Amino acid sequence: MNKALICFTKEPLEGKVKTRLAKSIGDTEATKIYKLMLNQILDLHVRDDIDKFVFTQTYSSDYKKYFKDIKIFIQIGDNIGEKMSNAFITLFTQGYEQVILVGADIPLLDEKIIHDAFDALKHHHATINKSEDGGYYLIGFSKEYFKQKSFEIDFSSAVFNRTLEALKPLHVKIGKELFDIDYIADLRRFNSLNLQTKLGLHVKKLLSSYPSISVIIPVYFEKENLPKTLQNLKANAKELNYEIIISDTPDVTTIDDIDTTSCFTCKALKAGRAYQLNEGAKMARGEILFFLHADTFLPKNWDEKIYNLYTQNKNLVGAFSLGINTDKLFIKFIEFLANVRVYFTNTPYGDQGQFFSSTLFHQIAGYNELPLMEDIAIIKKIHQKNIKVKILKSKIYTSDRRWKTEGILYTSLRNRVLSTLYYFGISAEKLKRYYKF
């Protein structure tokens, strides 16, 4: 036999695997998912002429039971590239002519993909299969064409493209592209396939236990306003099928000063609302992500209104109509003009409570991490996908504090001028100097 399959993995210890997924579903569940994917790959029935090996980090006796009769090697090297390269060299040294390496966290990897990869090596020097996050989940070589240089790249980003470039001038077969599971949106995508495997059934049960809507509230010195907003949110919800995530700044300006026992909390690694919004989204378990300002009141049955739209369109993007909590007639006129603008431009701002299906939000990589205008930038991305934003007739009422403190005319003109300049290409970084946070 001259063919070898490497399963490249590590021991499924809580807090050490699927750390990005764990931000939303917790370390225990993330580890269970990893274990199920590992078992699924180890149990694949490959052809008799293919020997299976596991290359792992140091491991315990409990971990060894996963491998049954599969021979185990310890990964050797100072980084991921060296460890993979040395795995190939180990098996080529033992006399194998064709070696393929796969990761352990690809839920749709099957025997056909592996067999196709080995078959490709009959007519190609190397084979590689891309993962949707820009990396790869499978790479293989015939012995005489093994290229160590392909593992000496920068593995921090664009791994597939960098590897493909490093493989030149080899004749390379590019195989089937698959997704891995790094975020809860990936679990939902996998669940939509309705697979009756152990992994598929576990994911279905897990997702059914989570709330439908995740309300994400960015805060910046909001200890006065936020408790009122939370009280209003809870009082006006029809069901309890939601969770609340309060996302603070790195300096922690609010969450230590209020009662957050009924909420999840997090803090962004960098200052700025876009960072806070995205950090909250990483924790969210809901099918729908609802981004709410901390000084905003919701209409009756707000959750039902949002979820009804979601049942009609799983690629949901929406917002409420704008209301401003004021007794000033001129500010009411500003509210009217804002809703007219949204009617014609289909571009609701963040103070209208933007909401997205979780899957779509992650597909477009969330909010652009800008100093301001992140709410406009994300709707631009939505429009580029030819998706129309649904605007609910019900109003969401935001505070008039900014108009009161900064002046009605100045605030209105500044907001319109800045948004118009951004629309015509002036960067958010340049516009930031004219906006008071």
Long-range contacts (C-beta under 8 A, 24 or more apart in sequence): 1-49, 1-50, 1-51, 2-49, 2-95, 2-96, 2-97, 2-98, 3-49, 3-50, 3-51, 3-96, 3-97, 3-98, 3-99, 3-100, 3-118, 4-50, 4-51, 4-52, 4-53, 4-91, 4-96, 4-98, 4-99, 4-100, 5-46, 5-50, 5-51, 5-52, 5-53, 5-99, 5-100, 5-101, 5-102, 5-114, 6-53, 6-54, 6-55, 6-87, 6-88, 6-91, 6-99, 6-100, 6-101, 6-102, 7-38, 7-41, 7-42, 7-52, 7-53, 7-54, 7-55, 7-70, 7-102, 7-104, 8-55, 8-56, 8-75, 8-83, 8-84, 8-87, 8-101, 8-102, 8-103, 8-104, 9-38, 9-54, 9-55, 9-56, 9-103, 9-104, 10-56, 10-57, 11-56, 11-57, 11-58, 11-59, 11-60, 11-63, 12-38, 12-63, 18-105, 18-181, 18-182, 20-182, 20-183, 20-282, 21-181, 21-182, 21-183, 21-184, 21-186, 21-187, 23-282, 23-283, 24-183, 24-184, 24-282, 24-283, 24-284, 24-285, 25-184, 25-187, 25-206, 25-285, 29-206, 32-202, 33-181, 33-187, 33-199, 33-202, 33-203, 34-104, 34-105, 35-66, 36-198, 36-199, 36-202, 37-104, 37-105, 37-106, 37-107, 37-181, 37-199, 38-66, 38-104, 38-105, 39-66, 39-198, 40-107, 40-109, 40-197, 40-198, 40-199, 41-102, 41-104, 41-106, 41-109, 42-66, 42-67, 42-68, 42-70, 44-109, 44-110, 44-111, 44-114, 45-111, 46-111, 46-114, 46-115, 47-115, 47-118, 50-114, 50-118, 51-96, 53-91, 55-83, 55-87, 55-90, 55-101, 79-155, 80-155, 81-151, 81-152, 81-153, 81-155, 82-151, 84-139, 84-151, 85-148, 85-151, 85-152, 88-141, 88-146, 89-146, 89-148, 92-143, 92-146, 96-143, 97-142, 97-143, 98-140, 98-141, 98-142, 98-143, 99-140, 99-141, 99-143, 100-127, 100-138, 100-139, 100-140, 101-138, 101-139, 101-140, 102-137, 102-138, 103-137, 103-138, 103-180, 105-180, 105-181, 106-131, 106-137, 106-178, 106-179, 106-180, 107-180, 107-181, 107-190, 107-199, 108-178, 108-179, 108-190, 108-193, 109-137, 109-138, 109-178, 113-138, 113-175, 113-176, 113-178, 114-138, 116-175, 116-176, 117-173, 117-175, 120-173, 120-175, 121-173, 123-171, 123-173, 124-170, 124-171, 124-172, 124-173, 125-170, 125-171, 125-172, 126-150, 126-167, 126-170, 126-171, 126-172, 126-173, 127-172, 127-173, 127-174, 127-175, 128-160, 128-163, 128-164, 128-167, 128-172, 128-173, 128-174, 128-175, 129-174, 129-175, 129-176, 129-177, 129-178, 130-160, 130-174, 130-177, 131-160, 131-177, 131-178, 131-179, 131-180, 132-177, 132-178, 132-179, 132-180, 133-179, 133-180, 133-182, 134-158, 134-159, 134-160, 134-161, 135-159, 135-160, 136-160, 136-163, 137-178, 137-180, 138-175, 139-163, 145-170, 183-282, 183-362, 184-284, 184-285, 184-358, 185-358, 185-359, 185-361, 185-362, 185-363, 186-362, 188-287, 188-358, 188-359, 189-359, 210-285, 210-286, 211-241, 211-242, 211-243, 211-285, 211-286, 212-241, 212-242, 212-286, 212-287, 212-288, 212-303, 212-307, 212-310, 213-241, 213-242, 213-243, 213-286, 213-287, 213-288, 213-290, 213-303, 213-306, 213-307, 213-355, 214-242, 214-243, 214-245, 214-280, 214-281, 214-283, 214-284, 214-285, 214-286, 214-288, 214-289, 214-290, 214-358, 215-242, 215-243, 215-244, 215-245, 215-290, 215-292, 216-245, 216-247, 216-277, 216-280, 216-281, 216-284, 216-289, 216-290, 216-291, 216-292, 217-244, 217-245, 217-246, 217-247, 217-280, 217-291, 217-292, 217-293, 217-294, 218-247, 218-248, 218-273, 218-276, 218-277, 218-280, 218-291, 218-293, 218-294, 219-246, 219-247, 219-248, 219-249, 219-253, 219-254, 219-255, 219-276, 219-294, 220-248, 220-249, 220-253, 220-254, 220-273, 220-294, 220-437, 221-253, 221-254, 222-253, 222-254, 222-294, 222-295, 223-254, 223-257, 223-258, 225-294, 225-295, 225-399, 226-254, 226-258, 226-294, 227-258, 227-259, 228-297, 229-292, 229-294, 229-295, 229-296, 229-297, 230-262, 230-263, 232-297, 232-298, 233-292, 233-298, 233-302, 234-262, 236-298, 236-299, 236-300, 236-301, 236-302, 237-301, 237-302, 237-303, 238-301, 238-303, 238-304, 239-303, 239-304, 241-303, 241-307, 242-286, 242-290, 242-303, 243-284, 243-285, 243-286, 245-280, 245-283, 245-284, 246-280, 247-276, 247-277, 247-279, 247-280, 248-276, 249-276, 254-294, 270-369, 272-369, 272-370, 272-371, 273-350, 273-372, 273-374, 274-367, 274-368, 274-369, 274-370, 274-371, 274-374, 275-369, 277-366, 277-367, 277-374, 278-366, 278-367, 278-369, 281-358, 281-361, 281-362, 281-366, 284-358, 286-358, 287-357, 287-358, 288-316, 288-355, 288-356, 288-357, 288-358, 289-355, 289-356, 289-357, 289-358, 289-361, 290-353, 290-354, 290-355, 291-350, 291-353, 291-354, 291-355, 292-353, 293-350, 293-351, 293-353, 293-398, 295-398, 295-399, 295-401, 296-351, 296-353, 296-396, 296-397, 296-398, 296-399, 297-325, 297-396, 297-397, 297-398, 298-353, 298-396, 299-394, 299-395, 299-396, 302-394, 302-396, 305-392, 305-394, 306-355, 306-392, 309-390, 309-392, 310-357, 313-390, 314-357, 314-359, 315-357, 315-359, 315-360, 315-387, 316-355, 316-356, 316-357, 316-360, 316-390, 317-354, 317-355, 317-356, 317-357, 317-360, 317-379, 317-382, 317-387, 317-388, 317-389, 317-390, 318-354, 318-355, 318-356, 318-389, 318-390, 318-391, 318-392, 319-348, 319-352, 319-353, 319-354, 319-355, 319-389, 319-390, 319-391, 319-392, 319-396, 320-348, 320-352, 320-353, 320-391, 320-392, 320-394, 320-395, 320-396, 321-352, 321-391, 321-392, 321-393, 321-394, 321-395, 321-396, 322-348, 322-349, 322-351, 322-352, 322-395, 322-396, 322-398, 323-395, 323-396, 323-397, 323-398, 324-397, 324-398, 324-399, 324-400, 324-403, 325-397, 325-398, 325-399, 325-400, 326-400, 326-403, 328-400, 328-403, 328-408, 330-408, 331-400, 331-403, 331-408, 334-403, 334-408, 334-412, 342-391, 343-391, 346-379, 346-383, 346-388, 346-389, 346-391, 347-376, 347-379, 347-383, 347-389, 348-375, 348-379, 348-389, 348-391, 349-375, 349-376, 349-419, 350-374, 350-375, 351-396, 351-398, 352-391, 352-396, 353-396, 354-378, 354-379, 360-387, 370-428, 370-429, 371-428, 371-429, 371-432, 372-418, 372-428, 372-431, 372-432, 372-435, 373-418, 373-419, 373-422, 373-428, 373-431, 374-428, 376-419, 376-422, 376-423, 377-428, 406-436
